[in-house]
Amino acid sequence: MLLNRLILIFAAAVQALPQPASASCRDVQIPITVSTTRFILSTSLKDDWDAAALSLNLTRRDFSKSSDPLPISGSTAAAVKSTYTVGATLCGNGGPTLILTHGIIESKLYWRPNFPGSEKYNFVDAAIAQGYSVLYYDRIGVGSSPKVNSFTDAQFQVEVAVLEGLVNYAKTKAHASKIALVGHSYGSYISSAAASHVAVDSLVLTGYSGTFDYFPPFIAGAGFRVAKLQNPARWGQLDSGYITSSDLYAETYVYYAAPYFERSVAEWTYNVASEPFAVGELPSLLATTVDYSAIKAPVLVLQGQFDVSACGGNCVGVVNGTKDIFTGAKVLEYVDNLPAG
């Protein structure tokens, strides 16, 4: 029911009935070339002691102030050009198209889980059933996308440029007539930043409140660990700058809210769908200013009430602050009390 509600609200936001789309999905490898400056990180991450130290720096009470201890010493003097072959899945034959960007400690499986009985959690199939085409992908460093350098490549502004490249791909190669960017958590910030640079028809943000005031509980609660040390069999090939949660229960704390979830779903997420994220991603996000006023498309903020990273565990009265952020949007709608994490 929640997925259907999102689809219906989106349909109203783009003010157009979706065109018929095929239910067929195929995996694609999409080369995307980006050129952007990179932050220079002033930290190292070799073991879990370093992960604990980074967690402290990102949870200090002054972490969002002008004197904050972000581990960034500057940025490159010129833009750095790179090409990444992004692993994605494309469903449908064009027309109104949703481009989905997942969040931290996630993969594209977030949008289309594959465990028995997962149909009611399957956003991709729900969107296809309403006639939309869908392009969903693994962020660089994750899943079927390349395992990039965790310090220099996997940075927020680079991932924004990758998404902008995917928007161009959808328009020029996938026959998209309208495009909505749909993000979750970190993916919502990527989607917002991309929408401030390129024209899209709608922006749907989940796991998002527009403020970092409540971010420390997420970082502290996740109990960051170096992924290659945490699970060598699964992630031993990654460099030591890739981070994951400490265990199933830490990940449950940051993503779910009792009693509004099934434990088997949390277990599948932790054991199958979850992926590490790169050390460069969070500091580069916190050091970037997104020009939300430049976003002209209709915006929908759809929020679970008990989201830890977005709202500190209670989004009622927090998400309504987004109306002061998206001042240029054609329309803004938000929902802040859905019974979920």
Summary of the structure (lengths in Angstrom):
residues: 341
radius of gyration: 18.6
end to end distance: 16.1
largest distance: 53.0
contacts: 1196
relative contact order: 0.17
helix: 34%
strand: 23%
